[in-house]
Amino acid sequence: MTRSVDEFEQVRLLIAGGLNDCAIARVTGIPRGTVRDWRWKPPPSLIRANPGAPCGTLHDFDALPEAAYACLLGMYLGDGWISRAGRSWRLRISCDTKYPAIIDRCRQVIDQVMPGQFASTVKRKGNCADVSLYSNHWPCLLPQHGPGRKHHRRLAVEPWQQAIVDRETEESVLGLHHSDGCRVVANDRGIRSLRYHFSNRSEDIIGPTAALDELGITWRRSDDHTVSVYRKEATAMLDEFVGPKDSAVPLYGVHYAA
């Protein structure tokens, strides 16, 4: 069990006041063994309490691995959901088994956002697989969680999330594309034509348009729910960091040619 900074400070003050381990345990409700260990060595990790947070923890969002988080946020907004699992929460992101590189990337970014834990992959019917991880902290790290389907409710991005997306714009677009996007090589009267499409019924989720603007990538709305990139120079830019879904997907800004 991870203890809070406040608990440690309370124990430290009682130790300084001369109380023995048993007396401190009775006063604080913290096991005597923990008090004994704290008397000689501060704990390696502590959390700061925040009663207003769903998990009761004060999170340092600045400490998140930003590239991994931006990609995870994009994948969650497209094909992810969070559900209660006993006393914890379970994040699941649905992936197509035709694209094992994306499944591997999904596991990788989850593991980096939750260091020390390891995401699992569960095969479902057809070509669907869920990449998932249990944690009490998902509602805090992904506050877009809520009852009902995402496209039926308002999804506001928190300022700290927007700051990460602004710094890791490519990773954000990559995560969104790998959830609800596609790369199409069309034959236009014998001429090879490359196109990118991103589709979602939520106007809040379809918002990679702002990220594309930030990257200088020209786009258009094909219909009410689809953003498309057609121009040769624009698709070439997306190919630098997105590319085909069946290709390897490097992390941390490593570009590759399609």
N, C-alpha and C positions, 0 to 999 in steps of 0.2 A: 504494500500500500504506500503510495506517495504522499508524504506529509507536506503541510503548507509552511511557508516562511513564518507566518504568525505563530503556528504551533511551536516551531523551533525557538523563536524568540521568547515565547512564554517559558519554555523549559530552561532556556539559557539564563533568564532572569531569576528563576527559582533556584537554579544551581548556585548562582552568585549569591543568593540570599541564604545559603547554607542548608537547604532541605536535602534529605537523602533521596535515593531513587524511588523507594516505596512511597514516600510522602508525595513526591512530584507526580507519580503515577496516579495516586488517589485524587489529587487536585485536578489534573488535566485529563484523565481518562486515557492517556497514552501508555501503552504497555511498558512495564518496568525495564524489560530488555532493550527497548528502543531508547528509553531515557538513559540507561547505562551506556549504550553505544554513543549517544550524543554527548555524554559527559566528556568522553575522551577523543571523539572525532566528529566533526560536523558532517551531516549527511551529504552524499555526493550530488543529490538533486533534490530540489524543493520546488513547490508551486506556490504562487501567490493566489490567495482566495479572492473570488469575485462572486458574491451571492447573486448578482443580477445575471450572470452568464448561465446558459443551460446546463453546463457541466460543473459550475461553481468555481471555475479556474480563471484567473486573469492571464490571458494569452499575450505573448509578445509576437505580434504579427510581423514585426520587422525582422524576426529571426527565421522566418520561413524561407526555404530554398525557392527563390522567386521563379526561376525558369520552370521547375517542376510544378509549382503551384499554379502558374498561369495556364500551363497545359492541362492540368487536372481540372481546373475550373471550367475550361472550355469543353472538356469531355463530359463533365458532370452536367453542365447546362444542356448538352445535347441528349445524352443517353444514360444519365445517371439518376439514381434516387437513393434516399436515405429512409430507413425504416427502423422502428423500435425492435430490438432483439433482447428480450429479458430486461436486464438493468443497463444494457449498453445500446449502441446504435450501429447499424450495419450500412455501409456505403456499398452500392452495387453499380457498376458501369457495364452496360451490355455492349458486347463487341461481336463482330462477325468472324467466325472461325476461318473464313477464307483469307483473313489478313493477320497471320500470327505475329508479324512485326508490330502491329498496332496493339495487340494484346500484351506483348512483352513491354512495349513502351508504357502502357497503362499501368501495369504492375510496377514498373520502375518509378514512375512519378509518385504513385501512392506510397511506395516504400520510402522515398526520399522525404515526402511530406510528413510521414509518421516513422521516423527513424527508430530502429530496434524492433519493428514489427514487419511482417511479410504478408503481402496480399496473396489471396488464393484465386484460382480460376475454377469455376464450376460449369461444366457443359450442360446446356439445356437442350430443348427440342430443336430440331432443324440445325441451322448454321449459327446458333446463338450460344455465346458463353458469357458468364458474368464474372468480372474481376471484382473481388470484394475484400473488405477489411472491417473488423469490428473495432469501435472506439467510442468512448463517451464524448469525444471532442468534435465529432463531425458537424453537429448543429452549429457550433461556434465557427468552425473553419469554413463551412459552406452554409451561410445564413439564408440562402435562397430556399432552403428546405422549408416545407410546409405541407398542409393537407391538400389533397387533390392533385390533379395534373398541372404541370408547370405552365402549360400554355393557357390555362384557365385563370391564372392569378398573376398579380403584379410581381415582377422580379427586379428588385432594385439592387444594384451593385453598391456595396459599401465603399466609402472613400478609400479605406486601406486596400481593398481589392482593386479598385480602379488604379491606384498608384502602382501596384504590381503589374497590372496589365499594360499600363503606359510604359513601364520599363522593359517588359518582356512581351512586346506586341506580337512578334512572330510566333512565340510559343502559344499565345492565346489563340491566334488564328489557326495554328496547327491543331490544337486540341478541338476546336470547334469543327474544323474540316474533317478530322478523323471520327467525329461522332455523327454529324449530319451533312457532310459534304461528299462530293464526288468529283473525280477528274475524268473527263471524257475526251477520247481521241476520235473525232468525227471525220467522215469522208464527205467533204463538201464539193460535189461535182469533180471528183478525182483529186481534190486538194486536201491534204491533211490539215485538220483544224483542231487545235487544242482548246478545251473549255473547262472551267471550274464552275460548279454549282454548289450553293449552300442553301438548304431548305429547312425551315422550322415554322410551326404555326404560331409561335410566340413572337410578338414584335420586339420584346425585350431580349430574347435569345438571338434573334436574327440580326442583332446589332453588331456583327463583325464589320459592318459598313464603316463605323468610326475607326476601327483598327486598320481597315484597308486604306481609308483616307490618310491615316497617320503614316502608313508605309508608302503612300503615293501610288497605290494600285487602283486603276480605274475599274469601276464596277457598274452594274445596272440591275434594276429589278425586273426580272423576267415575268413575275406575277406577284400577287400579294404576299406569297410566302417564300419566295426564292430570290436569292442574290446570285448573279452570274458574272463571271469574268471571261471576256471574249478576246480582248485585244492582245495581239501577239506579245508586245512588250510587258503587258500586265501578267499574262499567263507564264511568261518566262521568269518573272520575278517570283511568282508563287512556286514555280518549279525549283527555285533555289533552296527553299526551306520546307516545302510540303511534298510535292512530287507524288508519284503513284503510291497507292495504298499498300501494294505488295512489296515495296522496297523497304530497306532498313530505315529506321527513323532515329537519327542521332539526337542526343540531348545536348543542351547548352550551346545553342547557336552554331552547331557544325552544319554548314551547308553542303549540298551535293547536287549534282546535275541529274536531271531525269534521264 
